[in-house]
Amino acid sequence: MTRLYVYNDAHNGDLIFTRPLYRKLLASGCFDLVIGGARNRAYIFEDFEAMGATLLVSPYADGFEGLSVGLARFRPEDCVPISTWLGEYEDTREHQWRNVVEVFLRQCREHGVDVPVDLEPDRTPMVDFTRRLLHYRLNGPTVYLDDSTPRGRHSTFLFDQERLALRYPGISFLCTSPPRYDLPNLLDGSRLDLRDLSALSNECLAILGKASGPFCCTYTEPNRFKPRAVCGYRSDVTPTFWDYEGNPLLYLDTMDEVFDFLDGILPDANPGVPHSPRTGCAS
């Protein structure tokens, strides 16, 4: 059995979108998979150990400013090195399943590795974290709000959290960065990891974000057709993001567009109508 060392030095989004690929490779039984990961990001793949993968954790942490851990140098001698970074080739940089597959297949061809696995499913696969016990609870209708700073700087959009909270007092907003205002319906999810955020997103009414890792982790099967929008992502340059049949993704560029989006999907979304605030709590 061919032993592959698969690694990716890129952003969390790139890592998250390799999960469907790694799961398919493991399920095929055609490869012995060793997954490389930075010390602070390897947890994204640790559930694959139960499927037979070996997780090789670098002693170094990956930095926000794009400093590469250099995972290639940790390759075991008996493994074929396969980079799964979407930027490996100029024509594979968009976050699309077809590009995840194309990078893997090209890397395998370059290293003389045969791939007897069908990687073209009927439906684009979604992110698939293993179910875990959550210690954070959402109470009442909630919108997932990824207001974190994208590592790739591809969006500088700033959500007006105060206006959102006051305009929709009966709706909670699960914020992936610390809320900038002390309002009861702005929930602080900044200490949750991507696995927990992914699970909680499944309970939310809609997804708003900026295409950072905490946005990418919401591309789960329960969220496949859920209302979602990416904000300030230069939609004129990058028209699609993890596209698939029935993809509901909208590209928004202003807070007015965000309000129009939410007004169309939220229950009791009448501005200024008081409701009992819903809060999330750690248990």
C-alpha positions in Angstrom: 0.0 0.0 0.0 1.4 3.4 -1.0 2.2 5.5 2.1 1.4 9.2 1.5 2.5 12.2 3.6 -0.2 14.8 2.9 0.4 18.3 4.2 -0.8 21.9 3.7 0.9 25.0 5.0 -1.9 27.4 4.1 -4.8 29.0 5.8 -7.5 27.2 7.9 -9.9 27.4 5.0 -7.5 25.4 2.8 -7.1 22.9 5.6 -10.8 22.5 6.2 -11.5 21.9 2.5 -9.0 19.1 2.3 -11.0 17.1 4.9 -13.5 15.6 2.3 -10.4 14.5 0.2 -8.6 12.9 3.2 -11.8 11.2 4.3 -12.3 9.7 0.8 -8.7 8.5 0.6 -9.0 6.8 4.0 -12.3 5.2 3.2 -10.9 3.8 -0.1 -8.3 1.7 1.7 -5.9 2.4 -1.1 -3.5 4.5 0.8 -1.7 4.6 4.1 -2.2 8.3 5.1 0.1 10.3 7.2 -1.3 13.9 7.7 1.1 16.7 8.6 -0.1 19.6 10.7 1.2 22.6 12.6 1.1 22.3 16.4 -1.9 24.7 16.6 -3.8 23.5 13.6 -3.4 19.7 13.6 -6.5 19.3 15.7 -8.5 19.9 12.5 -7.5 16.4 11.4 -7.2 14.5 14.7 -10.6 12.7 14.2 -9.1 10.9 11.2 -6.8 8.8 13.5 -9.9 6.7 14.3 -10.1 5.9 10.5 -6.4 4.7 10.5 -4.6 7.9 9.6 -1.4 8.9 11.3 -1.3 12.5 12.5 2.2 14.0 12.4 2.2 17.1 14.5 5.0 19.7 13.9 6.7 21.1 17.0 6.1 24.6 15.5 2.9 26.7 15.5 1.6 28.3 12.4 1.6 32.1 12.6 -1.2 34.5 11.5 1.1 36.5 9.2 1.7 33.7 6.8 4.9 32.4 8.2 5.1 28.8 6.9 5.8 26.0 9.3 7.5 24.2 6.4 5.6 20.9 7.0 7.3 19.3 3.9 10.6 18.9 5.9 8.8 16.6 8.5 8.0 14.0 5.9 8.8 10.4 7.0 11.3 8.8 4.8 8.9 6.0 3.7 6.2 8.4 2.6 5.5 10.1 -0.8 5.1 13.9 -0.1 1.9 15.3 -1.4 1.1 19.0 -1.0 -2.6 19.8 -0.9 -2.2 23.6 -0.9 -4.7 25.1 -3.4 -2.0 27.7 -4.4 0.3 24.9 -5.6 -0.7 25.8 -9.2 -1.8 29.1 -10.7 -5.1 27.7 -12.0 -6.2 26.0 -8.7 -6.3 28.9 -6.3 -10.1 29.2 -5.9 -11.6 27.3 -3.0 -13.5 24.7 -5.0 -13.8 21.0 -4.7 -12.6 20.5 -8.3 -9.3 22.3 -7.4 -8.8 20.3 -4.2 -9.0 17.2 -6.4 -6.9 18.6 -9.2 -4.0 19.6 -6.9 -4.0 16.1 -5.4 -4.1 14.4 -8.7 -1.3 16.6 -10.2 0.9 16.0 -7.2 0.4 12.3 -7.4 1.2 12.3 -11.1 4.4 14.3 -10.4 5.5 11.6 -7.9 4.4 8.7 -10.0 1.6 7.6 -7.7 -1.5 5.9 -9.2 -4.8 7.0 -7.8 -7.4 4.2 -8.1 -10.0 6.3 -6.3 -13.1 8.0 -7.8 -12.9 11.5 -6.5 -15.8 12.8 -8.6 -19.0 12.3 -6.5 -22.5 13.1 -7.7 -22.6 16.0 -5.2 -19.8 18.3 -4.1 -18.8 17.0 -0.6 -19.1 19.2 2.4 -17.0 19.7 5.5 -17.4 16.7 7.8 -16.1 17.1 11.3 -16.9 14.1 13.6 -19.7 14.8 16.0 -18.4 15.9 19.4 -19.9 16.8 22.8 -20.5 20.6 23.0 -20.2 22.6 26.1 -21.7 25.7 24.6 -25.4 26.1 24.1 -27.5 28.3 21.8 -30.9 29.5 23.2 -33.3 30.7 20.6 -32.9 31.8 16.9 -29.3 32.6 16.1 -27.3 33.9 13.2 -23.7 32.8 12.7 -21.6 35.9 12.4 -18.0 35.4 11.3 -16.4 38.8 12.0 -12.9 37.5 12.4 -9.9 38.9 10.5 -9.2 36.7 7.4 -5.6 35.6 7.4 -5.4 36.2 3.6 -6.7 39.8 4.0 -9.2 39.1 1.2 -11.9 41.0 3.0 -11.7 44.0 5.2 -15.5 44.2 5.7 -16.5 45.3 9.2 -20.0 44.2 10.5 -21.8 46.9 12.4 -22.5 44.6 15.4 -24.3 47.3 17.4 -26.8 48.0 14.6 -27.3 44.3 14.0 -28.0 43.6 17.7 -30.4 46.6 18.1 -32.2 46.0 14.8 -32.9 42.4 15.6 -33.4 42.3 19.4 -35.0 38.8 19.2 -32.2 37.3 17.3 -28.8 36.3 18.8 -25.6 36.6 16.8 -22.8 34.1 17.4 -19.7 36.1 16.9 -16.4 34.3 16.0 -14.4 37.3 17.3 -15.0 39.1 20.6 -18.1 41.3 20.3 -17.3 45.0 20.3 -20.4 45.9 22.3 -21.9 44.6 25.5 -25.3 43.6 24.2 -27.1 40.5 25.4 -27.7 39.1 21.9 -24.1 39.4 20.8 -22.6 36.0 21.8 -18.9 35.5 22.2 -17.7 32.4 20.3 -14.1 33.6 20.0 -12.7 30.9 22.3 -14.4 28.0 20.4 -12.3 26.0 17.9 -13.3 25.4 14.4 -14.8 22.0 15.2 -17.2 23.6 17.8 -18.0 26.5 15.5 -18.8 24.1 12.7 -21.2 22.2 14.9 -22.9 25.3 16.3 -23.3 26.7 12.8 -25.6 23.8 12.1 -28.1 25.2 14.6 -28.1 28.7 13.2 -30.7 30.2 10.9 -28.1 31.8 8.5 -24.4 32.2 8.0 -22.6 35.6 7.5 -18.9 35.8 7.1 -15.8 36.9 5.3 -14.4 33.7 3.9 -12.0 33.1 6.8 -11.5 29.7 8.5 -14.6 30.2 10.8 -16.7 30.8 7.7 -15.3 27.8 5.8 -16.0 25.5 8.6 -19.7 26.1 8.2 -19.8 24.4 4.8 -21.5 21.3 6.4 -24.2 19.1 5.0 -26.9 20.6 7.3 -25.9 24.0 6.0 -25.8 23.1 2.3 -28.9 25.1 1.4 -29.1 27.4 4.4 -29.0 31.2 3.6 -25.5 32.4 3.6 -23.5 35.4 2.5 -19.9 36.4 2.2 -19.2 40.1 2.7 -16.5 42.3 1.2 -15.0 39.4 -0.7 -14.4 41.3 -4.0 -17.0 39.3 -5.8 -16.1 41.0 -9.1 -12.8 39.2 -9.0 -13.8 35.9 -7.4 -17.3 35.1 -8.5 -17.7 31.7 -6.8 -16.7 30.1 -3.4 -17.1 26.4 -2.9 -19.7 26.3 -5.6 -22.2 23.5 -6.1 -25.7 22.9 -7.5 -28.2 24.9 -5.4 -25.5 26.9 -3.7 -27.3 29.8 -1.9 -24.2 31.9 -1.4 -24.6 35.7 -1.9 -21.9 38.3 -2.2 -22.6 41.4 -0.2 -20.6 44.6 0.0 -22.5 46.9 2.3 -24.4 46.8 5.7 -27.5 47.9 3.8 -27.2 44.7 1.8 -26.7 42.7 4.9 -29.9 44.1 6.4 -31.9 43.4 3.3 -30.5 39.8 3.4 -31.5 39.3 7.0 -34.9 41.0 6.7 -35.8 38.5 4.0 -35.0 35.4 6.1 -35.4 36.1 9.8 -38.6 35.5 11.8 -39.9 38.6 13.6 -37.3 40.7 11.8 -39.2 44.0 12.2 -36.7 46.7 13.2 -37.4 48.3 16.6 -39.9 45.7 17.8 -38.7 44.5 21.2 -38.2 40.8 21.9 -36.8 38.9 24.8 -33.1 38.6 24.1 -31.7 35.1 23.6 -28.2 34.3 25.0 -25.8 31.6 24.6 -24.0 30.0 27.6 -21.2 27.7 28.4 -22.3 24.8 30.4 
